[in-house]
Amino acid sequence: MRGPRGRAGLHEVLLLVAAAGVLCPTSVAEVCFEWVKLTPAGLRVSFHVTPRSRR
């Protein structure tokens, strides 16, 4: 993708990063948000989900 300033333009210019490893348990799974990045193109989120064991 070509933008006005090179291949990616301003789409990937990093504006803000937050990293914490925030754990959000729900009734069916645990969601862990590893980091969030804000760019002019929007938010990018890294997370993983672990299903809760059924007992």
Secondary structure, DSSP 8 states (H G I E B T S, - for coil): --BTTBSSTTTT---EEEEEEEEEE-SSEEEEEEEEEEETTEEEEEEEEEE----
